[in-house]
Amino acid sequence: MPLTGDQNARHAKSWIARRGIMIDRLDSMRVFVTALNEGSLARAAQRLRRSPD
C-alpha cells in the first residue's frame, strides 16, 4: 500500500532527523578521537578549528 502525502512527509522528516543524529554521533566520535590523539580537548578544538562555544 503506497504512502499518502502526509505519511510520506512524516517519513521524510523522521529519516532526516535520524540522519542528523547519525552525523552528530560521527562528529562527536571524530572530536573524541582527535582529543585522544592531541592529548587534550583544547588542542583537539584547535586542530579541528572549532570555537570553545
mmCIF file of the N, C-alpha and C atoms, coordinates in Angstrom:
data_MODEL
# 
_entry.id   MODEL 
# 
loop_
_atom_site.group_PDB 
_atom_site.id 
_atom_site.type_symbol 
_atom_site.label_atom_id 
_atom_site.label_alt_id 
_atom_site.label_comp_id 
_atom_site.label_asym_id 
_atom_site.label_entity_id 
_atom_site.label_seq_id 
_atom_site.pdbx_PDB_ins_code 
_atom_site.Cartn_x 
_atom_site.Cartn_y 
_atom_site.Cartn_z 
_atom_site.occupancy 
_atom_site.B_iso_or_equiv 
_atom_site.pdbx_formal_charge 
_atom_site.auth_seq_id 
_atom_site.auth_comp_id 
_atom_site.auth_asym_id 
_atom_site.auth_atom_id 
_atom_site.pdbx_PDB_model_num 
ATOM 1   N N  . MET A 1 1  ? 0.841  -1.173 0.000  1.00 0.00 ? 1  MET A N  1 
ATOM 2   C CA . MET A 1 1  ? 0.000  0.000  0.000  1.00 0.00 ? 1  MET A CA 1 
ATOM 3   C C  . MET A 1 1  ? 0.893  1.245  0.000  1.00 0.00 ? 1  MET A C  1 
ATOM 4   N N  . PRO A 1 2  ? 0.737  2.131  -0.966 1.00 0.00 ? 2  PRO A N  1 
ATOM 5   C CA . PRO A 1 2  ? 1.564  3.341  -1.039 1.00 0.00 ? 2  PRO A CA 1 
ATOM 6   C C  . PRO A 1 2  ? 1.233  4.315  0.093  1.00 0.00 ? 2  PRO A C  1 
ATOM 7   N N  . LEU A 1 3  ? 2.216  5.118  0.440  1.00 0.00 ? 3  LEU A N  1 
ATOM 8   C CA . LEU A 1 3  ? 2.040  6.119  1.487  1.00 0.00 ? 3  LEU A CA 1 
ATOM 9   C C  . LEU A 1 3  ? 1.250  7.305  0.959  1.00 0.00 ? 3  LEU A C  1 
ATOM 10  N N  . THR A 1 4  ? 0.442  7.913  1.842  1.00 0.00 ? 4  THR A N  1 
ATOM 11  C CA . THR A 1 4  ? -0.256 9.139  1.468  1.00 0.00 ? 4  THR A CA 1 
ATOM 12  C C  . THR A 1 4  ? 0.729  10.297 1.545  1.00 0.00 ? 4  THR A C  1 
ATOM 13  N N  . GLY A 1 5  ? 0.328  11.452 1.112  1.00 0.00 ? 5  GLY A N  1 
ATOM 14  C CA . GLY A 1 5  ? 1.196  12.627 1.157  1.00 0.00 ? 5  GLY A CA 1 
ATOM 15  C C  . GLY A 1 5  ? 1.650  12.959 2.568  1.00 0.00 ? 5  GLY A C  1 
ATOM 16  N N  . ASP A 1 6  ? 0.717  12.901 3.537  1.00 0.00 ? 6  ASP A N  1 
ATOM 17  C CA . ASP A 1 6  ? 1.063  13.188 4.934  1.00 0.00 ? 6  ASP A CA 1 
ATOM 18  C C  . ASP A 1 6  ? 2.014  12.139 5.499  1.00 0.00 ? 6  ASP A C  1 
ATOM 19  N N  . GLN A 1 7  ? 1.748  10.871 5.207  1.00 0.00 ? 7  GLN A N  1 
ATOM 20  C CA . GLN A 1 7  ? 2.614  9.798  5.694  1.00 0.00 ? 7  GLN A CA 1 
ATOM 21  C C  . GLN A 1 7  ? 4.009  9.925  5.096  1.00 0.00 ? 7  GLN A C  1 
ATOM 22  N N  . ASN A 1 8  ? 4.060  10.252 3.838  1.00 0.00 ? 8  ASN A N  1 
ATOM 23  C CA . ASN A 1 8  ? 5.339  10.412 3.159  1.00 0.00 ? 8  ASN A CA 1 
ATOM 24  C C  . ASN A 1 8  ? 6.133  11.563 3.767  1.00 0.00 ? 8  ASN A C  1 
ATOM 25  N N  . ALA A 1 9  ? 5.464  12.661 4.070  1.00 0.00 ? 9  ALA A N  1 
ATOM 26  C CA . ALA A 1 9  ? 6.127  13.817 4.674  1.00 0.00 ? 9  ALA A CA 1 
ATOM 27  C C  . ALA A 1 9  ? 6.651  13.466 6.066  1.00 0.00 ? 9  ALA A C  1 
ATOM 28  N N  . ARG A 1 10 ? 5.844  12.761 6.869  1.00 0.00 ? 10 ARG A N  1 
ATOM 29  C CA . ARG A 1 10 ? 6.296  12.349 8.202  1.00 0.00 ? 10 ARG A CA 1 
ATOM 30  C C  . ARG A 1 10 ? 7.484  11.400 8.103  1.00 0.00 ? 10 ARG A C  1 
ATOM 31  N N  . HIS A 1 11 ? 7.433  10.486 7.155  1.00 0.00 ? 11 HIS A N  1 
ATOM 32  C CA . HIS A 1 11 ? 8.533  9.538  6.948  1.00 0.00 ? 11 HIS A CA 1 
ATOM 33  C C  . HIS A 1 11 ? 9.812  10.289 6.564  1.00 0.00 ? 11 HIS A C  1 
ATOM 34  N N  . ALA A 1 12 ? 9.702  11.259 5.691  1.00 0.00 ? 12 ALA A N  1 
ATOM 35  C CA . ALA A 1 12 ? 10.861 12.038 5.258  1.00 0.00 ? 12 ALA A CA 1 
ATOM 36  C C  . ALA A 1 12 ? 11.452 12.823 6.425  1.00 0.00 ? 12 ALA A C  1 
ATOM 37  N N  . LYS A 1 13 ? 10.604 13.440 7.250  1.00 0.00 ? 13 LYS A N  1 
ATOM 38  C CA . LYS A 1 13 ? 11.090 14.194 8.406  1.00 0.00 ? 13 LYS A CA 1 
ATOM 39  C C  . LYS A 1 13 ? 11.790 13.278 9.400  1.00 0.00 ? 13 LYS A C  1 
ATOM 40  N N  . SER A 1 14 ? 11.229 12.102 9.614  1.00 0.00 ? 14 SER A N  1 
ATOM 41  C CA . SER A 1 14 ? 11.826 11.135 10.534 1.00 0.00 ? 14 SER A CA 1 
ATOM 42  C C  . SER A 1 14 ? 13.193 10.689 10.017 1.00 0.00 ? 14 SER A C  1 
ATOM 43  N N  . TRP A 1 15 ? 13.302 10.426 8.721  1.00 0.00 ? 15 TRP A N  1 
ATOM 44  C CA . TRP A 1 15 ? 14.564 9.995  8.123  1.00 0.00 ? 15 TRP A CA 1 
ATOM 45  C C  . TRP A 1 15 ? 15.621 11.090 8.263  1.00 0.00 ? 15 TRP A C  1 
ATOM 46  N N  . ILE A 1 16 ? 15.233 12.323 8.017  1.00 0.00 ? 16 ILE A N  1 
ATOM 47  C CA . ILE A 1 16 ? 16.166 13.446 8.135  1.00 0.00 ? 16 ILE A CA 1 
ATOM 48  C C  . ILE A 1 16 ? 16.626 13.597 9.584  1.00 0.00 ? 16 ILE A C  1 
ATOM 49  N N  . ALA A 1 17 ? 15.704 13.467 10.542 1.00 0.00 ? 17 ALA A N  1 
ATOM 50  C CA . ALA A 1 17 ? 16.071 13.580 11.958 1.00 0.00 ? 17 ALA A CA 1 
ATOM 51  C C  . ALA A 1 17 ? 17.054 12.489 12.347 1.00 0.00 ? 17 ALA A C  1 
ATOM 52  N N  . ARG A 1 18 ? 16.814 11.252 11.920 1.00 0.00 ? 18 ARG A N  1 
ATOM 53  C CA . ARG A 1 18 ? 17.734 10.153 12.235 1.00 0.00 ? 18 ARG A CA 1 
ATOM 54  C C  . ARG A 1 18 ? 19.084 10.387 11.590 1.00 0.00 ? 18 ARG A C  1 
ATOM 55  N N  . ARG A 1 19 ? 19.088 10.882 10.390 1.00 0.00 ? 19 ARG A N  1 
ATOM 56  C CA . ARG A 1 19 ? 20.350 11.143 9.700  1.00 0.00 ? 19 ARG A CA 1 
ATOM 57  C C  . ARG A 1 19 ? 21.145 12.226 10.431 1.00 0.00 ? 19 ARG A C  1 
ATOM 58  N N  . GLY A 1 20 ? 20.448 13.251 10.917 1.00 0.00 ? 20 GLY A N  1 
ATOM 59  C CA . GLY A 1 20 ? 21.103 14.303 11.688 1.00 0.00 ? 20 GLY A CA 1 
ATOM 60  C C  . GLY A 1 20 ? 21.745 13.757 12.942 1.00 0.00 ? 20 GLY A C  1 
ATOM 61  N N  . ILE A 1 21 ? 21.053 12.843 13.615 1.00 0.00 ? 21 ILE A N  1 
ATOM 62  C CA . ILE A 1 21 ? 21.605 12.223 14.817 1.00 0.00 ? 21 ILE A CA 1 
ATOM 63  C C  . ILE A 1 21 ? 22.850 11.424 14.467 1.00 0.00 ? 21 ILE A C  1 
ATOM 64  N N  . MET A 1 22 ? 22.811 10.706 13.346 1.00 0.00 ? 22 MET A N  1 
ATOM 65  C CA . MET A 1 22 ? 23.965 9.908  12.934 1.00 0.00 ? 22 MET A CA 1 
ATOM 66  C C  . MET A 1 22 ? 25.168 10.806 12.652 1.00 0.00 ? 22 MET A C  1 
ATOM 67  N N  . ILE A 1 23 ? 24.929 11.905 11.982 1.00 0.00 ? 23 ILE A N  1 
ATOM 68  C CA . ILE A 1 23 ? 26.023 12.830 11.673 1.00 0.00 ? 23 ILE A CA 1 
ATOM 69  C C  . ILE A 1 23 ? 26.577 13.427 12.957 1.00 0.00 ? 23 ILE A C  1 
ATOM 70  N N  . ASP A 1 24 ? 25.699 13.774 13.916 1.00 0.00 ? 24 ASP A N  1 
ATOM 71  C CA . ASP A 1 24 ? 26.159 14.294 15.208 1.00 0.00 ? 24 ASP A CA 1 
ATOM 72  C C  . ASP A 1 24 ? 27.034 13.277 15.922 1.00 0.00 ? 24 ASP A C  1 
ATOM 73  N N  . ARG A 1 25 ? 26.644 12.021 15.879 1.00 0.00 ? 25 ARG A N  1 
ATOM 74  C CA . ARG A 1 25 ? 27.430 10.970 16.537 1.00 0.00 ? 25 ARG A CA 1 
ATOM 75  C C  . ARG A 1 25 ? 28.780 10.800 15.869 1.00 0.00 ? 25 ARG A C  1 
ATOM 76  N N  . LEU A 1 26 ? 28.791 10.808 14.558 1.00 0.00 ? 26 LEU A N  1 
ATOM 77  C CA . LEU A 1 26 ? 30.067 10.681 13.846 1.00 0.00 ? 26 LEU A CA 1 
ATOM 78  C C  . LEU A 1 26 ? 30.981 11.857 14.154 1.00 0.00 ? 26 LEU A C  1 
ATOM 79  N N  . ASP A 1 27 ? 30.410 13.045 14.213 1.00 0.00 ? 27 ASP A N  1 
ATOM 80  C CA . ASP A 1 27 ? 31.192 14.237 14.542 1.00 0.00 ? 27 ASP A CA 1 
ATOM 81  C C  . ASP A 1 27 ? 31.732 14.146 15.969 1.00 0.00 ? 27 ASP A C  1 
ATOM 82  N N  . SER A 1 28 ? 30.904 13.674 16.886 1.00 0.00 ? 28 SER A N  1 
ATOM 83  C CA . SER A 1 28 ? 31.348 13.514 18.272 1.00 0.00 ? 28 SER A CA 1 
ATOM 84  C C  . SER A 1 28 ? 32.487 12.516 18.375 1.00 0.00 ? 28 SER A C  1 
ATOM 85  N N  . MET A 1 29 ? 32.391 11.426 17.626 1.00 0.00 ? 29 MET A N  1 
ATOM 86  C CA . MET A 1 29 ? 33.466 10.432 17.638 1.00 0.00 ? 29 MET A CA 1 
ATOM 87  C C  . MET A 1 29 ? 34.754 11.025 17.070 1.00 0.00 ? 29 MET A C  1 
ATOM 88  N N  . ARG A 1 30 ? 34.619 11.847 16.037 1.00 0.00 ? 30 ARG A N  1 
ATOM 89  C CA . ARG A 1 30 ? 35.800 12.483 15.438 1.00 0.00 ? 30 ARG A CA 1 
ATOM 90  C C  . ARG A 1 30 ? 36.477 13.411 16.450 1.00 0.00 ? 30 ARG A C  1 
ATOM 91  N N  . VAL A 1 31 ? 35.682 14.171 17.194 1.00 0.00 ? 31 VAL A N  1 
ATOM 92  C CA . VAL A 1 31 ? 36.236 15.051 18.226 1.00 0.00 ? 31 VAL A CA 1 
ATOM 93  C C  . VAL A 1 31 ? 36.920 14.216 19.305 1.00 0.00 ? 31 VAL A C  1 
ATOM 94  N N  . PHE A 1 32 ? 36.290 13.139 19.740 1.00 0.00 ? 32 PHE A N  1 
ATOM 95  C CA . PHE A 1 32 ? 36.849 12.285 20.780 1.00 0.00 ? 32 PHE A CA 1 
ATOM 96  C C  . PHE A 1 32 ? 38.192 11.693 20.348 1.00 0.00 ? 32 PHE A C  1 
ATOM 97  N N  . VAL A 1 33 ? 38.244 11.152 19.153 1.00 0.00 ? 33 VAL A N  1 
ATOM 98  C CA . VAL A 1 33 ? 39.492 10.541 18.659 1.00 0.00 ? 33 VAL A CA 1 
ATOM 99  C C  . VAL A 1 33 ? 40.579 11.606 18.509 1.00 0.00 ? 33 VAL A C  1 
ATOM 100 N N  . THR A 1 34 ? 40.217 12.768 18.020 1.00 0.00 ? 34 THR A N  1 
ATOM 101 C CA . THR A 1 34 ? 41.190 13.851 17.885 1.00 0.00 ? 34 THR A CA 1 
ATOM 102 C C  . THR A 1 34 ? 41.707 14.279 19.252 1.00 0.00 ? 34 THR A C  1 
ATOM 103 N N  . ALA A 1 35 ? 40.827 14.335 20.246 1.00 0.00 ? 35 ALA A N  1 
ATOM 104 C CA . ALA A 1 35 ? 41.258 14.692 21.605 1.00 0.00 ? 35 ALA A CA 1 
ATOM 105 C C  . ALA A 1 35 ? 42.238 13.657 22.142 1.00 0.00 ? 35 ALA A C  1 
ATOM 106 N N  . LEU A 1 36 ? 41.973 12.387 21.889 1.00 0.00 ? 36 LEU A N  1 
ATOM 107 C CA . LEU A 1 36 ? 42.919 11.349 22.306 1.00 0.00 ? 36 LEU A CA 1 
ATOM 108 C C  . LEU A 1 36 ? 44.269 11.523 21.618 1.00 0.00 ? 36 LEU A C  1 
ATOM 109 N N  . ASN A 1 37 ? 44.226 11.763 20.337 1.00 0.00 ? 37 ASN A N  1 
ATOM 110 C CA . ASN A 1 37 ? 45.475 11.916 19.573 1.00 0.00 ? 37 ASN A CA 1 
ATOM 111 C C  . ASN A 1 37 ? 46.248 13.170 19.966 1.00 0.00 ? 37 ASN A C  1 
ATOM 112 N N  . GLU A 1 38 ? 45.526 14.242 20.249 1.00 0.00 ? 38 GLU A N  1 
ATOM 113 C CA . GLU A 1 38 ? 46.164 15.520 20.573 1.00 0.00 ? 38 GLU A CA 1 
ATOM 114 C C  . GLU A 1 38 ? 46.513 15.650 22.053 1.00 0.00 ? 38 GLU A C  1 
ATOM 115 N N  . GLY A 1 39 ? 45.884 14.841 22.886 1.00 0.00 ? 39 GLY A N  1 
ATOM 116 C CA . GLY A 1 39 ? 46.178 14.878 24.310 1.00 0.00 ? 39 GLY A CA 1 
ATOM 117 C C  . GLY A 1 39 ? 45.293 15.789 25.130 1.00 0.00 ? 39 GLY A C  1 
ATOM 118 N N  . SER A 1 40 ? 44.443 16.584 24.491 1.00 0.00 ? 40 SER A N  1 
ATOM 119 C CA . SER A 1 40 ? 43.519 17.445 25.243 1.00 0.00 ? 40 SER A CA 1 
ATOM 120 C C  . SER A 1 40 ? 42.400 17.914 24.326 1.00 0.00 ? 40 SER A C  1 
ATOM 121 N N  . LEU A 1 41 ? 41.298 18.298 24.958 1.00 0.00 ? 41 LEU A N  1 
ATOM 122 C CA . LEU A 1 41 ? 40.175 18.838 24.181 1.00 0.00 ? 41 LEU A CA 1 
ATOM 123 C C  . LEU A 1 41 ? 40.525 20.188 23.567 1.00 0.00 ? 41 LEU A C  1 
ATOM 124 N N  . ALA A 1 42 ? 41.320 20.985 24.280 1.00 0.00 ? 42 ALA A N  1 
ATOM 125 C CA . ALA A 1 42 ? 41.696 22.302 23.764 1.00 0.00 ? 42 ALA A CA 1 
ATOM 126 C C  . ALA A 1 42 ? 42.498 22.162 22.470 1.00 0.00 ? 42 ALA A C  1 
ATOM 127 N N  . ARG A 1 43 ? 43.459 21.249 22.461 1.00 0.00 ? 43 ARG A N  1 
ATOM 128 C CA . ARG A 1 43 ? 44.252 21.051 21.234 1.00 0.00 ? 43 ARG A CA 1 
ATOM 129 C C  . ARG A 1 43 ? 43.413 20.411 20.131 1.00 0.00 ? 43 ARG A C  1 
ATOM 130 N N  . ALA A 1 44 ? 42.480 19.560 20.521 1.00 0.00 ? 44 ALA A N  1 
ATOM 131 C CA . ALA A 1 44 ? 41.574 18.977 19.521 1.00 0.00 ? 44 ALA A CA 1 
ATOM 132 C C  . ALA A 1 44 ? 40.739 20.077 18.869 1.00 0.00 ? 44 ALA A C  1 
ATOM 133 N N  . ALA A 1 45 ? 40.259 21.011 19.680 1.00 0.00 ? 45 ALA A N  1 
ATOM 134 C CA . ALA A 1 45 ? 39.478 22.122 19.138 1.00 0.00 ? 45 ALA A CA 1 
ATOM 135 C C  . ALA A 1 45 ? 40.310 22.956 18.170 1.00 0.00 ? 45 ALA A C  1 
ATOM 136 N N  . GLN A 1 46 ? 41.567 23.188 18.521 1.00 0.00 ? 46 GLN A N  1 
ATOM 137 C CA . GLN A 1 46 ? 42.457 23.929 17.616 1.00 0.00 ? 46 GLN A CA 1 
ATOM 138 C C  . GLN A 1 46 ? 42.665 23.157 16.320 1.00 0.00 ? 46 GLN A C  1 
ATOM 139 N N  . ARG A 1 47 ? 42.914 21.863 16.434 1.00 0.00 ? 47 ARG A N  1 
ATOM 140 C CA . ARG A 1 47 ? 43.155 21.016 15.256 1.00 0.00 ? 47 ARG A CA 1 
ATOM 141 C C  . ARG A 1 47 ? 41.932 21.002 14.344 1.00 0.00 ? 47 ARG A C  1 
ATOM 142 N N  . LEU A 1 48 ? 40.737 20.928 14.954 1.00 0.00 ? 48 LEU A N  1 
ATOM 143 C CA . LEU A 1 48 ? 39.503 20.857 14.185 1.00 0.00 ? 48 LEU A CA 1 
ATOM 144 C C  . LEU A 1 48 ? 38.936 22.239 13.836 1.00 0.00 ? 48 LEU A C  1 
ATOM 145 N N  . ARG A 1 49 ? 39.673 23.279 14.269 1.00 0.00 ? 49 ARG A N  1 
ATOM 146 C CA . ARG A 1 49 ? 39.257 24.661 14.001 1.00 0.00 ? 49 ARG A CA 1 
ATOM 147 C C  . ARG A 1 49 ? 37.851 24.939 14.525 1.00 0.00 ? 49 ARG A C  1 
ATOM 148 N N  . ARG A 1 50 ? 37.663 24.604 15.805 1.00 0.00 ? 50 ARG A N  1 
ATOM 149 C CA . ARG A 1 50 ? 36.380 24.819 16.480 1.00 0.00 ? 50 ARG A CA 1 
ATOM 150 C C  . ARG A 1 50 ? 36.534 25.903 17.511 1.00 0.00 ? 50 ARG A C  1 
ATOM 151 N N  . SER A 1 51 ? 35.472 26.638 17.751 1.00 0.00 ? 51 SER A N  1 
ATOM 152 C CA . SER A 1 51 ? 35.485 27.625 18.819 1.00 0.00 ? 51 SER A CA 1 
ATOM 153 C C  . SER A 1 51 ? 35.105 26.939 20.126 1.00 0.00 ? 51 SER A C  1 
ATOM 154 N N  . PRO A 1 52 ? 35.466 27.519 21.268 1.00 0.00 ? 52 PRO A N  1 
ATOM 155 C CA . PRO A 1 52 ? 35.137 26.884 22.535 1.00 0.00 ? 52 PRO A CA 1 
ATOM 156 C C  . PRO A 1 52 ? 33.705 27.106 23.002 1.00 0.00 ? 52 PRO A C  1 
ATOM 157 N N  . ASP A 1 53 ? 32.817 27.523 22.116 1.00 0.00 ? 53 ASP A N  1 
ATOM 158 C CA . ASP A 1 53 ? 31.428 27.837 22.492 1.00 0.00 ? 53 ASP A CA 1 
ATOM 159 C C  . ASP A 1 53 ? 30.756 26.632 23.072 1.00 0.00 ? 53 ASP A C  1 
# 
